[in-house]
Amino acid sequence: MNSYSSLSDDFYVNMNLSTEMELPSSRETVLHFFEQMQKHYPEMRNFYSREKGSFILEEDKDRGNYRWCTVEPQRVCSGYVNPESVEAAVEQHRQALEIAPYALSISALDCEALDLLFGFDFNYRGNHNQLIAEALGICPALDRFSSLPGATIINNEPNITFAFDEECRLQCRLSIEPRTSAYQIRTGEYQEEQLSVYVTARQYGSLPAGQTYVETLDRLQEISHDIIENYVIEAILQPLARAIALK
């Protein structure tokens, strides 16, 4: 699969594993996990901590595309910004999910949720909410509101979530996040900010007996790929890109 990099200004693929129990936080445990990741990706050499017990290992950001990984009190995350291919990003997440159960003592029972997120950012200086309405339209039942005399759209965040099983534990969510404030609309002083489109596939709850985190990730990737290729590119990403290019 390609990187989707031509579809937006920035593209990234993130994995988040949230746990029910707190993760081990000893110096030896945390460093061992990151050392194992670094063996696979030697350019990940910037290590630091944040408040509330979060630790980060990442590559240099100044080149525009980079890998990162975090260990938080109840979450392990992995991300790749502007990857050369989707598969390269997903392979990094597979490595994290192969290492985490052993290095951080994460059981398949301990899963609160496993997410695979595909993010597309568009740089745009203007009213993001209005742009979304112009590029993608509005639900027919609400369409008349867009023509209210003297009215300006100041909040427009379309999102929809699907379940792929009867228990609604396997889901996929499409969401569009504008970053225009009412103050910017009122003053007409817009900054170039990122309008984001997210496709997030998620598995809720403990994994079925015998199923691994890597196998679950691969299923999430299949769902995401189908949604992006068959729906999101043509219906969401391309119309947004065209609308921005015409401004």
N, C-alpha and C positions, 0 to 999 in steps of 0.2 A: 504494500500500500504506500501511496505517496505521503508527503508530509502535510498536505492541505495548506501549505504556507502561502500559496498564491491566492487563497480565498479571502484573506484578511491581512491586516498589518502585522499582527502577532498571533501565533498559534501555539497551544501548549496542551500537554496530556498529563493529567495528575491522577495519582492513586491515593486514596485515604482509607486506612483500616482503623476503624474505631472499635475499642474494646470495652467490655463491661467492667473489667477489673483494672486497677492501676497497673502500669507496666513497671518492671524493675528499673530503678534509677541509680544504681550504684555505678561508680566510676568505671569499674572493670567491665560491667555488662554493656553500658552505653558505648564505650570505646570499642569493645569487641564487635558490636554490630556495625559500627561505621568503618572499622578496619576491614571487615569482610566486604562491605560495599566498595571500598576504595580499591580492593584487589581487582575488581572487575572494571572500575572506572577510575584510573589513577589521577585524572585531572580534577577529581573531587578532592580538594585539599584545603579548602577554607572551612575551618571548624570553629564554631562559637556557640555560646549559650545565650538564651533569652530569659526573661523573668518567668516565674511559675514553672520552672523545671523543664523547659524546652531546649533541645539541642539540634543544631543544624550543621550539615556538611554539604558544601556546594562547590561548583566550579566558578571560575571568574565570570562575572556578569557582563563585563565591558565588551565582549565580542558579539553579543546579541543572541547567541543560543547557548544554553547552559543547562546542566543537570543539578538537581538539589534533592536532599532527603532530610527528614526531620523525625525525631523521636520526642513525643510529648507525653504527659502523664497518662493519657488514655487514647493515644493515637499514634500511628506510624504513617508517614506520608512520603511520597516520592513524586517528583515532577521533572519534566523536561520541557524547556521553553524553546520554541522554534526548532524542533528536532529535524534531522535530515530525512526521517521517515517515521511513520506511525509505529512500525514494527520495532524500530530502535527504542522508542519511548516505552512501548509495552514490555519489551524484553528487560529494560531496567526495572520496571515494576515487578516483573516475575522474579528477578533476582532478589529484590527486597522481600517479597513474600516467601521465597524459599529460605532466606536467612532468618527472618524474624521469628518464626516459631521456635527455633533452636536457640538463637542468641538472646531473645527476649521472653522466652517461655510463654508464647502465645498459643493457646489451644484452639482448635476449631470450635469448641464450645463457647469460647470467650468473645466471639464476634458479635458486636452490636450492629455494625454495618460495614460493608466493603463497597467503596465507590470507585468508579472509573470516570473521570471527567475530561471531556474535550472542550477546550475554550478557544473562542475566536474573538479577537479584539480589533475594533475599527477606530482609528483616530478621527475625530470629527469635532470641529468648532461650531457649535450651534445648538439648537434645541433638539436633543436626542429624542424626546417624546414625540415631537412633531414629525421628525424624520421617520421614526418607526411607523407612524400612522400613514405617511405618504408612501413609503416603500412597501409595506406589508398589508395595508388596509386595516380595517377595524371589523370586529364581529358584526354581522348584519343587524343584529338587534340593537347595537349601540352606534351604528354608523351615522344616524341622524344627529347624534350629539356632536360629531366633528364639524358640523356646519352651523352650530349655535352662533347667532350674531354676536360679534365682539368677544367670543370665547377663545382661549388659548389652552391647548393641552399641556398640562404641567406634570402629569403622572401617567405613564403608559408602559406597563411592564408585563407583556404577554408571557404566559407560561402554561404548560400542560404536562400532565404526568400520566403514564400508562403502566398498568400491571401486566406481567406476562405469565402469571400463574394464579390459581384460584385463591391462594392464601394472601396474595398481594405482597409477597416478600421479595419478588424480583420485579424491579420497576425501572423505568427510564423517564427522565424529566427533561423537557426542553424549556429553557428560560432565556429571556432577553432582558438585560439589565442596563438601563440608561443611567447616566451620571450627571444630568442637568438639574440644577437646583432652582427653586422658585426665585431666589435672589438673582440668579443669572438671567432668568427670563424677564424679571422686573426691570433690571438695569440694562439689559442688552449687552452685557459684558461677558462674553463667553470665552472660556479657556479651551484649548484643544485637549479633550479628554477621551477616554476609551469607552465606547459602546460595546458591550460584551454579549456574546451568544454562547450559552452553555448547553452541552448535551451530557447529562449525567446518568449513567447506568448504575443501579445500586442493588445489592443483595442485603436484605435485612436478616438479622438473627443468626443463631448458631448454624454452622454448616451441617448438611446431612452427613450421616455416618459414612466414612470412607471417602468423602470429598475433600480435596485440598483447596487452599487459598488460590493456588496457581490455576487450578481447573476452574474455579469460580471466576477468576479474572478473565480467563479466556472466553467464558460464556458472556461476560459483560462486554468484552470487546466485540463479539459477534453481533450483539444487539446494537451497540453504538454504531458499528460500521454500517449496518443495514439502515438505521435511522438517518445517519448523515448522508450516505450515498443516494438513498432513494427519496428522501424528503427534504432534509435541511439545506443541502447545497442549492437546489433549484428554487425552493420556496422561501428561504430565509436569507442565506448568505449572498447569493448573487443579486437579489433585489436591493439589499442594503448597500452593497458595493456600487451598484449602478446609481442609486439615489445620491450617495456621497460624491461620486464622480461628477454628477451634474450640478452640484452646488457651487 
